[in-house]
Amino acid sequence: MRKPTGVAQGATAAAAIAFVTACSLPWMANTPALPLLGHAFTMRIWFLFEPPGPGPGLEMATLGLLTLTAITAAYYHAHRTAAATAAVAIAPGISLIFRDHPGLSSGYGATIATTAVTTIAIAQTAAAFHLTQGPPTAGAATAVILAVAAGFAGAAHASARDIDATTSAPGGPVTISTHDNILVGITATDSVTGTERWHYWSRDSTWPHLGLSPDGNTAYLFVNRVTERDVLTFDAHTGKLLERRFLAHTSWGDQSPGPAAPLDNE
């Protein structure tokens, strides 16, 4: 890139670097953007696609191409073109942050990438109307601060939307059932009253199977993840997670059921 000529160009340069860096960070299923893009467009039998599917893949490709165009326009000091292109790129970026991805954990890379694109749009708009003055280092520092803040916010967002878990005080017998929606997992209800005692639901799982130990004290949850099968064990009365154990490797897109759970109590 040419040497930045002002605060707006400094912000654009740093934001461009932040965007490229974000592509190597987790976006979905702890996978960086480029490998994830490959999975999104991998065709299997006829028109079946591996996760995350063609929709997010098109959004990722659109975000990347528009951002590249905006950065190139900024390089040639075509500020209006850069600003308009970056502004359009914000839409697929926001969609990737908030889109539901059943079976895939959330990542913070898309949040940083979208923040970087937004920074480019604002900086180039300011440059187009000659609204900014100051050294490039000031703009670069601002872009870096925004990218770091977006990283923390993105990580918090991913954590909050991927796991929904509750616990309860010790009590009598429970009945367990599957929860199979965007979040997948186990729900325990009081065997006498039928009210919920606790639950554990996560976004990064599919094909839940349940089991309850003969003494009724331990609940088992068997799930498929993107590239593995796991079993989680809980204190059946309180919902405390006791252990998460790896069972077997699977491939992307493997939607076959997991192992049968002993004493299935669904």
Beta strands, then each sheet from edge to edge (+ up, - down):
strand 1: 163-165
strand 2: 174-180
strand 3: 184-190
strand 4: 196-202
strand 5: 206-212
strand 6: 218-224
strand 7: 228-235
strand 8: 241-249
sheet 1: 1+ 4- 3+ 2-
sheet 2: 5+ 6- 7+ 8-
end
